[in-house]
Structure formats: C-alpha cells, structure tokens
Amino acid sequence: MIGKLLIANRGEIACRVIKTARRMGVRTVAVYSEADAEARHVRMADEAVCIGPAAVRESYLVVDKIIDAAKRTGAQAIHPGYGFLSENADFAERCATEGLIFVGPPASSICAMGSKSAAKTLMEKAAVPLTPGYHGDNQEPAFLHAQADAIGYPVLIKASAGGGGKGMRLVEKSEDFHAALASCKREAQSSFGDEHVLVERYVTRPRHIEIQVFADSQGNGVYLFERDCSVQRRHQKVLEEAPAPGMTEARRREMGEAAVAAAKAVGYVGAGTVEFIAEQDGRFYFMEMNTRLQVEHPVTEMISGQDLVEWQLRVAAGEPLPLRQDQLQLRGHALEARIYAEDANKGFLPSTGKLVHLLPPAESLNVRVDTGVEEGDEITPHYDPMIAKLIVWDENRDAALARMRRALADYRVVGVTTNIDFLSRLVACPAFASADLDTGLIERSRGFLFPEAVSTPRTVLLVAAVGELLYEAHVAREKARHSQDPWSPWHARDGWRLNLQASRTIGFRDGETLVEVKVAYGLDAANPSWQLSVGGETTLARGKKLDGDRFAVELDDRRLIASVIATGNRRTVFLNGQTWIIERDDPLHLVEAGGAQGGGLTAPMPGKVVALLAQPGQKVEKGAPLLILEAMKMEHTITAPKDGVVKAFCYAAGDQVADGAELVEFAGAEEKK
C-alpha cells in the first residue's frame, strides 16, 4: 500500500482525498499557491508545499513544481484529483519516468480518450453509437462551417480537449457559426491550451447519463451503475443523481457493459467515467470518457456503499478490484447539489468575497457535505467558485428529494451571493420532481426557477426587527457584565419608562425603499415583548435566543425559528428555508448628489478583457455585445444596456481589470452631446 500521497490539487477534492487517505493510514502532502496559503486542504494535510503564485499556470499546472514537491517530501504517489493535471498524459508519463505512482490511468489511456475527436473515432471502430458530427483534424473555419451546415442546425461546437462545460457553444443558425467558433476556440485555448474543436448535431431534449467504470492492472473491469447529470447551466452540471430515473435493468446493463468495453479497449486502469447523451426514448450515444474521478462521484458512493478514492489508491498500488460485478449492489437514491458562490439571477455570475458566516447542515448517514472551505475563508477570482457539494441519500427518489429540500433549507452562507435559493427552487420544480429530465430543464422552467423580484415580506421585516432587539439586549448584558456596576439600570435595554410606554423606530432599506418598523416596548420587563407596526398593521412579538445563531420568534400566535446575520449594515435573514437580504437604515447616512448624465459599464468581477466587439463612436442597439471579459476561466459578454453610442473603451484586449472597474464610456441615445 502507498505510504505517503501527494495531492496535486486544491479545494474540496483535495480535502476529500485526504479524508480517505487518513482513514487508510496514508500520510498526505498538500500543494498550494500563495493565494491558498491558509486554505482548508493545507490545514488538513500532514505536510504542505508552496508551489508558486495564485495563477494556475504558475502553480497548480506546473509539472516540474509538483514532481519536485513529491520528491522533496518523499511521497510515493500523486493523486491528481479532477481538473488541473488530472487528464494530462504528459504529467502521467512524467510520474512514471520519475518513479512515482500516478493515481489514475496510464498515459496511453489518457491520450486515447483525452481528445474527444480521437475517442469518437475509437468508439466508432468499437461499434459504440455516436452522435452525428465531424470529429476530424481539419480546423479551417470555412470547412467546419460547411460541416455544420451539412449536419443541420442546431449544432454544438465542443473543445476536443474540453470538459466542465468550458469551450462549448450551441449554434442555432448558420449565420451565428463563425462568432461562436471564434469564442469557443478562445475559451478552449485559455482553459486547455488546445483550440481544436469538433462539431456535432445537437440532440433535442437530451439526457446526460454517465457510467462509473473501474479497472485494475490485472484486466478486471466493472461498472458501478449510472448517474443522471442532465440538469445543467452553461453546459455545467448543477444537480446530479444516481441511479438515473426510469432506467431499466436491461438498459443499465447495456450501457454499463458498453462503458467497460470502452475502458478495456484503451487498457484503462483506475476510475473513469463514460458519458452518454441519451434520447428521451432511451437510445444513447457515446459523448466522451473522463479519465479521472468525477465531481459527482459521491452519489455513486452513496448508492453502492463503496469509497471510490480507496478503490483508486488500492488499484494504483497494484491490488485487484475489491469487488466483482456480481458483488456490487445498488441501494436507494442519492442526489448531489453543487453549492456555488454565484448569482443565479444574474446569469450565474460568480461571486467573490469572505465567507463571513458558514453553517452547513449537520452530516449524518443521509447527509454528506464535501467542502474545501470553512467560515472565514475567501472565495477568490483565481479559482472555481464552488463552496461545497451537498449530497443526500434515502431509500427512494421522493424521500431523497425531501432530504435535499431540508438540507438546502438548513444551509447558511453570508459574505457571498450563493445559488442555494435557486437550488431549493430547482429541487421543488415540477419538472425535476417528476423526473421529466433533459439538459434544457432550467431554460424551459425559467418561470418557476426565476420568479419576479418581490418586496421583502412583512414577516421577514418583523423577524429582522426582533433580531435587532435581541442583539441589542445581548450587547447590553455583555457590557453590564464587564462593567464595575453590572446591576445599574442604565445598562438595561428593556424600554422601561416611568408611567410611559417606550417607543422607537427601526428602519430597513429594501432595495431603494425605506421601510420603518415602529416598536412599542411591553411593560413587563421580566417577560419582554414588543408591539411591532409595519404599514399600519401591528403584531405582538417576543423573541428568545436558541443555539448558535438561531432564535425563536413569536408573532401573535405564530412561532418561527430564524437567524439574522449582521455584516456592517447588511442583514441576512434565514427564514423558512429562504434567504432575504436587507440593509439596516443608518439615519446619519448622507445621500450623495447624483452624478452627471451618461456613464459607463463596469466589470462585474475581476478578469481580463479578451476582445472588443465594437468601435469608439459606433451606434449600437440595446443588447449589442460590446466586449468579452474572461473571469474564472469563463467568458462573459458585456452588452449595451440600451440604444446608444460607444464613446470609448477604458481598456484594451489583454488588460486585467478589477471588480467594479469602468470598462466602457457609453451614452444613451436620448442624451444630448
């Protein structure tokens, strides 16, 4: 067995590997960039080595630094995790040359499956069904355009070396092909260092079903059932589940055996995933093989009862597979939701910042949280903005859905915008709940998933007010406890007045709207209560602090459990499984005078300008693309907010920009020059 293991990755997968290695008695070495010096995976490992600056091309993607760290620490093996160098054949070959065990397949297998085009050619020879398309080497734009026209629209342009939804563009009509191809090639080059693409027919209402395979060096191979990963945004998975709803035993066996055959055809060793696009009638086509452990592997672990990282380490050490195919059993249903720092209502734009408050649901046999961050850590623009993977299991799909809804309701994050509320709506969405699945589910359910913004409910404002009052009382008690006269009545915040009922107003800002909660204190100081009035309606309220950040609120005859987290003037209210953000109004706040007419468009996050799509002085219509900003390895198109004129660009292509930087000087058509 391996004695010391270096994990050539970061975040939750590094923490996940360390957890299993520790249980197996294997010592671990973490590598980290300067930006990750205090990261959770560094704190968890037995040893850690700094490998360079924040940029991945200067740290996590530098093979020499990884190899050197392994040799200096005496590591016998390297686990690549997923992403970064996990499917890099040169890295796998270098490990072998240096006498290090690569916890993954041989370089030849990675080469065979690493190129989508080459893999499809291999599968075609093996009689595995393929989606109609062009998978060859001719990369001339005009030729690829002609191939797309021959295939028929819509078509999908995909980076041959791609994965994770990067380097992928859907083209609906012929005239859009060249712009989409150029964008796809840029993103492919940036993310994978290879701009080679393939073009395929886009299957209408496809399901994304993948088979987990495992093979050892003795020639044995098994499949550990399937996962349905159809729910996606920007071609990236959002929710995964196992087994796939509606899967028959016959179809499971057919797909599983095809996946194992594909793995054996390339001399595969270790964990891999064969991905298929499936029609609604069950027909399936080979899409690609990921020669690594997948992000969504926990759902397979939950339904099979196996630790796939342990399997990886044992197979890498030369041991045979722990179980034969007939010994593997599928039990129950599992779901995985990816908790991201992103704003679903703004096109899933990533969010950065410090995790001021982080409280995941309690883990159990039914609930699991895989994460690479803790409270106080920061989501930076340098890496993927995933906070955690939330995994639940139960005896059947309906019960698992109920557990996921509850777990999401208990997940609390403050400091960055998250997709938790969106995920809560997604698992409650009629299409998902009824297993009416395809990769376009999010788009066709937009009305349910992206409801119109509404004013903060009165109940939330009342809860926020009670939270303020309880906090003030807590602070007063703490001050009294540390004072020279703790029993002085001047410390009390109970609203007591001689022959009078004390009253005050607490103001909140709901967007641009000022909402005032009028507070009248009850006369019984031993049992504090308040008459709270909002909009002319009065409610009798009481409150009591519970464990952690939770408190109980009584509003007339209704009792609620809530949390209110304060960060500056911002108040984040967690109530009934939803999150509401309002501002505590500062009566001393001075509103600045309005600026001059006109204005610019600002960067929604730190990034790099990769292309300017208009000319200074050009008249454009609302929604016209102005420039492309690359951030977190994804391209974001900045568009005109209304009809107008591009006065000037503030940056050139290739320039780095900070969050909030003005990108374009723009004048609306109605503005006078």
C-alpha positions in Angstrom: 0.0 0.0 0.0 1.1 3.6 -0.6 2.7 5.1 2.4 2.7 8.8 1.5 0.5 10.5 -1.1 0.8 14.0 -2.6 -2.5 15.6 -3.8 -1.8 17.7 -6.9 -5.0 19.7 -6.5 -6.9 22.1 -4.1 -10.3 22.7 -2.6 -12.9 20.1 -1.9 -11.4 17.3 -3.9 -8.0 17.7 -2.1 -9.9 17.6 1.2 -11.9 14.6 0.0 -8.8 12.6 -0.9 -7.1 13.5 2.4 -10.1 12.2 4.3 -9.9 8.7 2.8 -6.1 8.6 2.9 -6.1 9.4 6.6 -8.6 6.7 7.3 -6.4 4.2 5.4 -3.3 5.3 7.4 -1.7 7.0 4.4 0.2 10.3 5.1 -0.6 13.2 2.8 1.2 16.1 1.3 -0.8 19.2 0.0 0.5 21.6 -2.6 -0.7 25.2 -2.6 -0.4 28.5 -4.3 0.3 31.7 -2.5 -3.4 32.5 -2.6 -4.2 29.2 -0.9 -1.6 29.5 2.0 -4.4 29.3 4.6 -6.7 27.0 2.7 -8.6 24.1 4.3 -6.7 21.4 2.3 -3.4 22.9 3.5 -4.6 22.8 7.1 -5.8 19.2 6.8 -2.7 17.6 5.2 0.2 16.2 7.2 2.6 18.4 5.1 2.2 21.2 2.6 4.5 22.7 -0.1 4.0 26.1 -1.7 4.3 25.9 -5.5 4.0 29.4 -6.7 1.7 32.4 -7.3 -2.1 32.4 -7.5 -2.3 31.9 -11.2 -2.8 28.2 -12.0 -0.3 28.4 -14.9 2.4 29.4 -12.4 1.4 26.9 -9.7 -1.1 24.0 -10.0 -0.3 23.4 -13.7 3.5 23.4 -13.4 4.5 19.8 -13.6 8.1 20.4 -12.5 6.9 22.0 -9.3 4.5 19.1 -8.5 7.2 16.5 -9.1 9.7 18.4 -7.1 7.3 18.7 -4.2 6.7 14.9 -4.3 10.4 14.1 -4.3 11.3 16.5 -1.6 8.7 15.2 0.8 9.2 11.5 0.0 5.8 10.9 -1.5 5.4 7.7 -3.3 2.3 8.6 -5.3 0.4 11.5 -6.7 -3.3 11.9 -6.8 -4.4 14.5 -9.4 -7.9 15.0 -8.2 -10.0 16.4 -11.1 -9.3 19.4 -13.3 -5.8 20.8 -13.5 -3.4 18.0 -14.4 -5.8 15.1 -13.8 -6.1 14.3 -17.6 -2.7 15.4 -18.7 -0.9 12.5 -20.4 2.5 14.2 -20.2 2.1 14.5 -16.4 1.1 10.9 -16.0 4.1 9.9 -18.2 6.4 12.1 -16.2 5.3 10.5 -12.9 6.1 7.1 -14.3 9.5 8.3 -15.5 10.3 9.7 -12.1 9.3 6.5 -10.3 6.1 8.0 -8.8 2.8 6.2 -8.8 0.2 8.2 -10.8 -3.2 7.5 -9.2 -5.0 7.3 -12.5 -4.9 5.5 -15.8 -1.7 5.1 -17.9 -0.7 8.0 -20.2 -1.7 5.9 -23.2 -5.3 5.7 -22.0 -5.4 9.4 -21.3 -4.1 10.1 -24.8 -6.7 7.8 -26.4 -9.6 9.3 -24.6 -8.2 12.8 -23.9 -9.2 14.0 -27.4 -12.9 13.9 -28.0 -12.2 13.5 -31.7 -9.8 10.6 -31.3 -12.1 9.0 -28.7 -15.1 9.1 -31.1 -13.0 7.5 -33.8 -12.0 4.7 -31.4 -15.6 4.2 -30.3 -16.8 4.1 -33.9 -14.4 1.3 -34.6 -15.8 -0.5 -31.5 -19.4 -0.1 -32.8 -20.4 2.2 -29.9 -23.3 4.5 -31.1 -22.1 8.0 -31.9 -23.9 11.3 -32.3 -23.8 12.5 -36.0 -21.0 15.1 -36.4 -17.5 15.9 -37.5 -14.6 14.7 -35.3 -11.6 15.2 -37.6 -8.5 17.2 -37.7 -9.4 19.9 -40.4 -9.9 23.0 -38.3 -10.4 25.6 -41.1 -13.4 27.8 -40.1 -14.9 27.6 -43.5 -14.7 23.8 -43.6 -16.2 23.5 -40.1 -18.9 25.8 -41.1 -19.7 23.7 -44.1 -19.8 20.6 -41.9 -22.2 22.3 -39.5 -24.5 23.2 -42.4 -24.4 19.6 -43.7 -25.2 18.2 -40.2 -28.1 20.6 -39.8 -28.8 23.1 -37.0 -28.8 23.3 -34.1 -25.2 22.1 -33.7 -22.8 22.0 -30.8 -19.2 23.2 -31.1 -17.1 21.5 -28.4 -13.4 21.8 -27.4 -11.8 18.5 -28.2 -9.7 18.6 -25.0 -12.6 20.2 -23.1 -14.7 19.4 -20.0 -16.7 21.0 -17.3 -18.8 22.9 -19.9 -15.9 25.1 -21.0 -15.1 25.5 -24.6 -18.7 24.7 -25.7 -21.1 26.7 -27.8 -24.6 25.9 -29.1 -25.3 27.4 -32.5 -28.9 27.8 -33.6 -28.4 29.1 -37.2 -25.7 29.2 -39.8 -25.0 33.0 -39.6 -24.0 32.6 -36.0 -21.5 29.9 -36.6 -18.2 31.9 -37.1 -18.7 34.1 -34.0 -19.5 31.1 -31.8 -16.5 29.2 -33.3 -14.1 32.0 -32.5 -15.4 32.3 -28.9 -15.2 28.6 -28.4 -11.6 28.4 -29.7 -10.5 31.2 -27.5 -12.0 29.6 -24.4 -10.6 26.2 -25.3 -7.1 27.7 -25.7 -7.4 29.6 -22.4 -8.7 26.6 -20.4 -6.9 23.6 -22.0 -4.1 25.1 -24.2 -5.7 23.4 -27.2 -8.2 25.2 -29.6 -9.1 22.0 -31.5 -12.9 21.6 -31.7 -15.4 19.1 -33.0 -18.9 19.8 -34.3 -22.0 17.6 -33.5 -25.7 17.6 -34.1 -27.4 19.0 -31.0 -29.8 16.4 -29.7 -33.2 17.9 -28.8 -34.2 17.3 -25.2 -31.1 15.1 -24.4 -30.4 13.5 -21.1 -26.8 13.3 -19.9 -26.2 9.9 -18.4 -22.8 8.7 -17.4 -21.4 5.3 -16.3 -18.8 5.0 -13.5 -16.3 2.4 -14.5 -13.3 0.9 -12.7 -10.5 -1.3 -14.0 -7.3 -2.8 -12.4 -3.9 -3.8 -13.8 -5.0 -7.5 -13.9 -7.5 -6.9 -16.7 -10.6 -6.8 -14.5 -13.3 -4.2 -15.1 -16.6 -3.3 -13.6 -19.3 -0.6 -13.8 -20.7 1.0 -10.6 -24.0 1.9 -12.2 -25.0 5.2 -13.7 -25.6 8.9 -12.8 -28.0 11.3 -14.4 -26.4 14.7 -14.8 -29.0 16.3 -17.1 -29.7 19.4 -15.0 -27.1 21.9 -16.3 -26.5 25.6 -16.7 -24.0 26.8 -19.3 -23.3 23.1 -20.0 -22.1 22.7 -16.4 -23.8 20.3 -14.1 -25.9 21.7 -11.2 -27.7 18.6 -9.8 -26.7 15.0 -10.2 -28.4 11.9 -9.1 -28.0 8.1 -9.0 -29.5 5.9 -10.2 -30.9 7.6 -13.3 -34.7 7.9 -13.1 -36.6 5.5 -15.4 -33.5 3.4 -16.1 -34.4 -0.3 -16.7 -32.1 -3.1 -15.6 -31.7 -4.1 -19.2 -30.6 -0.7 -20.4 -28.3 -0.3 -17.3 -26.6 -3.5 -18.2 -26.3 -2.5 -21.9 -24.8 0.9 -21.1 -22.6 -0.5 -18.3 -21.1 -3.2 -20.5 -20.5 -0.8 -23.3 -18.7 1.5 -20.9 -16.5 -1.3 -19.6 -15.7 -2.4 -23.1 -14.7 1.1 -24.0 -12.3 1.2 -21.0 -10.8 -2.1 -21.8 -10.2 -1.1 -25.4 -7.7 1.5 -24.2 -6.1 -0.6 -21.5 -7.7 1.5 -18.8 -6.7 1.3 -15.1 -8.4 3.1 -12.2 -11.6 5.2 -12.0 -13.2 6.6 -15.1 -16.5 7.9 -16.4 -18.0 7.1 -19.8 -20.5 9.8 -20.7 -23.5 9.3 -23.0 -26.1 11.5 -24.5 -29.5 9.8 -24.3 -32.7 10.4 -26.2 -36.0 10.5 -24.4 -36.8 7.1 -25.8 -33.6 5.6 -24.3 -31.3 5.5 -27.3 -27.9 6.6 -26.3 -24.7 7.9 -28.0 -21.1 8.0 -26.7 -20.1 11.5 -25.9 -16.7 11.3 -24.1 -14.7 9.5 -21.4 -13.4 11.4 -18.5 -10.1 9.6 -17.4 -10.4 10.7 -13.8 -12.6 10.8 -10.7 -15.7 12.9 -11.3 -17.0 15.8 -9.2 -20.3 13.9 -8.8 -18.7 10.6 -7.6 -20.3 10.9 -4.1 -23.7 9.9 -5.4 -22.2 6.6 -6.7 -20.6 6.1 -3.4 -23.9 6.6 -1.6 -25.9 4.1 -3.6 -23.1 1.5 -3.8 -21.6 1.8 -0.3 -18.1 1.9 -1.8 -15.3 4.5 -1.2 -14.1 5.2 -4.7 -11.0 7.0 -3.5 -10.0 4.0 -1.6 -10.5 1.9 -4.7 -8.3 4.3 -6.6 -5.5 4.0 -4.1 -5.7 0.2 -3.9 -5.7 -0.2 -7.7 -2.8 2.3 -8.1 -0.8 0.2 -5.6 -1.3 -2.9 -7.8 -4.1 -4.6 -6.0 -7.1 -6.1 -7.8 -10.5 -4.5 -7.8 -12.1 -5.0 -4.3 -15.3 -6.5 -5.8 -16.6 -8.3 -8.9 -19.5 -7.1 -11.0 -21.9 -9.6 -9.4 -20.9 -8.5 -5.9 -21.9 -4.9 -6.5 -25.3 -3.8 -5.2 -27.3 -0.7 -5.8 -29.4 0.6 -2.9 -31.6 3.6 -2.6 -31.3 7.0 -4.3 -28.8 9.8 -3.9 -28.7 13.5 -5.1 -25.8 16.0 -5.2 -26.2 19.7 -5.4 -23.3 22.0 -6.1 -23.2 24.9 -3.8 -21.6 27.8 -5.7 -20.7 31.4 -4.9 -22.7 32.8 -7.8 -25.8 34.9 -8.6 -28.4 32.8 -10.4 -30.5 35.9 -11.2 -27.5 37.5 -13.0 -26.7 34.7 -15.4 -25.0 32.7 -12.7 -22.3 35.3 -12.4 -19.6 34.2 -9.9 -19.4 36.0 -6.6 -16.2 36.6 -4.6 -15.7 37.6 -1.0 -15.1 36.4 2.5 -17.3 33.7 4.0 -18.3 35.7 7.0 -20.8 33.1 8.2 -20.9 29.5 7.0 -23.1 26.9 8.6 -23.8 23.7 6.5 -26.5 21.2 7.6 -25.5 18.5 10.1 -23.9 15.5 8.5 -25.3 12.0 9.1 -25.7 8.7 7.3 -28.2 10.5 5.0 -26.5 13.9 4.6 -22.9 14.5 3.5 -21.0 17.8 2.8 -17.8 17.7 0.8 -16.2 21.1 1.0 -12.8 22.8 0.7 -13.7 25.9 2.7 -14.6 26.9 6.3 -16.0 30.1 7.9 -13.6 32.9 7.4 -12.1 31.6 4.2 -12.4 33.6 1.0 -13.8 32.9 -2.4 -11.3 34.5 -4.8 -11.4 35.2 -8.5 -8.4 32.8 -9.1 -10.3 29.5 -8.9 -13.6 27.8 -9.4 -16.2 29.4 -7.0 -17.6 26.1 -5.6 -18.3 26.3 -1.9 -19.3 22.7 -1.4 -21.1 19.6 -2.7 -24.2 18.7 -0.7 -25.1 15.0 -1.0 -28.2 13.3 0.4 -29.3 9.6 0.3 -32.6 7.8 1.1 -34.5 4.7 0.2 -36.1 6.2 -2.9 -36.1 9.3 -5.0 -39.0 11.0 -3.3 -37.5 10.6 0.1 -34.1 11.8 -1.2 -35.8 14.9 -2.7 -37.4 15.7 0.7 -34.0 15.3 2.4 -32.4 17.6 -0.1 -35.0 20.3 0.3 -34.5 20.1 4.1 -30.7 20.2 3.8 -30.7 23.2 1.5 -33.1 25.0 3.9 -30.5 24.4 6.7 -27.5 25.7 4.6 -26.5 29.2 5.6 -23.8 31.3 3.9 -23.2 35.0 4.4 -20.5 37.1 2.6 -21.0 36.0 -1.0 -24.1 35.5 -3.1 -24.9 31.8 -3.5 -27.2 29.6 -5.6 -28.8 28.0 -2.6 -32.2 29.6 -3.0 -32.1 28.7 -6.7 -31.2 25.1 -5.9 -34.1 25.0 -3.4 -36.5 26.1 -6.2 -34.9 23.6 -8.6 -35.5 20.5 -6.4 -39.1 21.7 -5.9 -39.6 22.4 -9.6 -42.4 20.2 -11.0 -40.3 19.1 -14.0 -37.4 17.9 -11.8 -39.7 16.5 -9.0 -41.5 14.4 -11.6 -38.2 13.3 -13.3 -39.1 15.0 -16.6 -35.4 15.5 -17.3 -33.2 16.9 -20.1 -30.3 19.3 -20.3 -32.7 22.2 -21.1 -34.7 21.8 -17.9 -33.5 25.0 -16.4 -34.4 27.1 -19.5 -37.8 25.5 -20.0 -38.6 26.0 -16.3 -37.5 29.7 -16.1 -40.8 30.9 -15.0 -40.7 28.7 -11.9 -36.9 29.0 -11.3 -36.5 32.7 -11.8 -39.6 34.4 -10.3 -40.1 38.1 -10.5 -38.4 40.0 -7.7 -40.8 40.9 -4.9 -40.7 43.2 -1.9 -39.4 41.7 1.3 -42.4 40.1 3.1 -43.7 41.8 6.2 -42.9 38.7 8.3 -39.2 38.9 7.3 -39.1 42.6 8.4 -40.7 41.7 11.7 -38.1 38.9 12.2 -35.3 41.3 11.3 -36.6 43.8 13.9 -36.8 41.1 16.6 -33.2 40.1 15.7 -32.1 43.7 16.2 -33.8 44.0 19.6 -32.4 40.7 20.8 -28.9 41.6 19.7 -29.1 45.0 21.4 -30.2 43.3 24.6 -27.3 40.8 24.3 -24.7 43.5 23.8 -26.2 45.5 26.8 -25.9 42.4 29.0 -22.3 41.8 27.9 -21.4 45.4 28.6 -23.0 45.3 32.0 -21.2 42.0 32.9 -17.9 43.6 32.2 -18.6 46.9 33.9 -17.9 48.0 37.5 -21.7 48.2 38.3 -23.4 45.3 36.4 -26.7 45.9 38.1 -27.0 49.5 37.1 -30.4 50.2 35.4 -28.6 52.3 32.9 -27.4 49.1 31.2 -30.9 47.9 30.6 -32.4 47.8 27.1 -35.9 46.8 28.1 -37.6 50.1 27.2 -38.7 50.9 30.7 -40.1 54.4 31.3 -41.8 55.9 34.4 -45.6 55.9 33.7 -44.9 55.7 29.9 -44.6 53.1 27.2 -41.3 53.5 25.4 -41.3 53.5 21.6 -38.8 53.8 18.7 -38.4 53.2 15.0 -36.1 50.7 13.3 -35.5 51.4 9.7 -34.6 49.0 6.9 -33.8 49.5 3.3 -35.5 47.0 1.0 -33.6 47.9 -2.2 -34.2 51.6 -2.6 -37.3 51.6 -0.4 -37.1 52.7 3.2 -39.3 50.5 5.5 -39.9 51.5 9.1 -40.8 49.2 11.9 -42.3 51.0 14.8 -41.5 49.4 18.1 -43.5 49.9 21.3 -42.0 48.1 24.4 -44.1 46.0 26.6 -44.4 46.9 30.3 -43.3 43.5 31.7 -39.5 43.7 31.9 -39.3 40.1 33.2 -41.1 38.8 30.0 -40.0 41.2 27.2 -42.4 41.8 24.4 -42.9 44.4 21.7 -45.7 45.8 19.6 -44.3 46.0 16.1 -46.1 48.0 13.4 -45.4 47.9 9.7 -47.6 49.7 7.2 -50.2 50.4 9.8 -50.6 46.7 10.9 -49.5 45.8 14.5 -48.2 42.5 15.7 -47.3 41.4 19.3 -43.8 39.9 19.2 -41.5 38.0 21.5 -38.1 36.5 20.9 -35.7 34.1 22.6 -32.2 33.1 21.6 -31.6 29.4 20.9 -28.4 27.5 20.0 -25.8 29.0 17.6 -27.2 31.9 15.6 -30.8 30.7 15.8 -33.6 32.4 17.7 -37.3 31.7 18.2 -39.8 34.5 17.3 -43.4 34.6 18.4 -45.6 36.8 16.2 -49.0 36.9 17.8 -49.9 33.2 17.9 -47.3 32.0 15.4 -43.9 30.7 16.4 -40.9 30.7 13.9 -37.3 29.7 14.0 -34.9 32.2 12.3 -31.4 33.5 12.0 -30.3 37.1 11.3 -26.6 37.6 10.5 -25.3 41.2 10.6 -22.3 42.3 8.4 -22.0 46.1 8.6 -25.4 47.5 7.8 -26.4 44.4 5.8 -28.8 41.9 7.5 -29.1 38.4 6.1 -32.4 36.8 7.3 -32.7 33.0 7.1 -36.4 32.1 7.5 -38.5 29.1 6.3 -35.7 27.8 4.0 -35.3 31.1 2.2 -32.7 33.9 2.4 -33.5 37.6 2.4 -31.0 40.4 2.4 -31.9 43.9 3.6 -30.0 46.9 4.9 -30.3 48.4 8.3 -31.0 52.1 7.6 -28.4 54.5 9.0 -30.2 57.7 9.9 -26.9 59.6 9.7 -26.2 58.3 6.1 -25.9 61.2 3.6 -27.1 60.5 0.1 -24.6 61.7 -2.4 -25.7 64.1 -5.2 -26.5 62.4 -8.5 -23.7 62.2 -11.0 -23.6 63.7 -14.4 -25.6 62.3 -17.2 -24.2 59.4 -19.2 -21.9 56.9 -17.6 -20.1 53.6 -18.2 -20.4 49.9 -17.9 -18.4 48.3 -15.1 -16.7 44.9 -14.6 -19.0 42.6 -12.5 -15.9 40.9 -11.2 -12.1 40.8 -11.6 -11.0 39.5 -15.0 -9.2 40.0 -18.3 -10.5 41.8 -21.4 -10.2 39.3 -24.3 -11.9 41.1 -27.1 -13.5 44.4 -28.0 -16.6 43.9 -30.2 -17.5 47.5 -31.1 -15.7 50.6 -32.2 -15.5 54.0 -30.4 -18.2 56.3 -31.8 -20.3 53.3 -33.0 -24.1 53.4 -32.6 -25.4 50.2 -31.0 -28.8 48.8 -30.1 -29.8 47.6 -26.6 -28.2 44.1 -26.0 -25.5 44.5 -28.6 -22.2 42.9 -27.5 -19.5 45.4 -26.6 -16.7 43.4 -25.1 -15.8 40.0 -23.8 -14.4 39.6 -20.2 -12.8 36.4 -19.1 -13.1 35.5 -15.4 -12.8 32.2 -13.6 -12.0 30.6 -16.9 -15.4 31.5 -18.4 -16.2 34.2 -21.0 -18.8 36.9 -20.1 -20.1 39.2 -22.8 -20.8 42.8 -21.7 -23.7 44.2 -23.7 -25.2 47.6 -24.3 -27.8 48.5 -21.6 -29.9 50.5 -24.1 -29.7 52.1 -27.5 -26.8 54.5 -27.6 -23.2 55.3 -28.6 -19.9 53.7 -27.5 -17.9 56.8 -26.6 -14.7 54.9 -25.6 -13.2 51.7 -24.2 -11.3 52.1 -21.0 -9.1 49.0 -21.5 -7.5 47.2 -24.4 -7.8 43.5 -25.2 -5.4 41.6 -22.8 -5.7 44.1 -20.0 -6.5 42.9 -16.5 -9.4 44.7 -14.8 -10.5 45.0 -11.1 -14.0 44.3 -9.8 -16.1 47.4 -10.5 -13.7 49.0 -13.0 -15.3 51.1 -15.7 -15.0 49.2 -19.0 -16.9 51.4 -21.5 -17.9 55.0 -21.7 -21.4 54.8 -23.0 -24.0 57.4 -23.9 -27.7 56.6 -24.2 -29.4 57.7 -27.4 -31.6 60.2 -25.5 -28.6 62.0 -24.1 -27.5 65.3 -25.6 -24.0 65.8 -26.7 
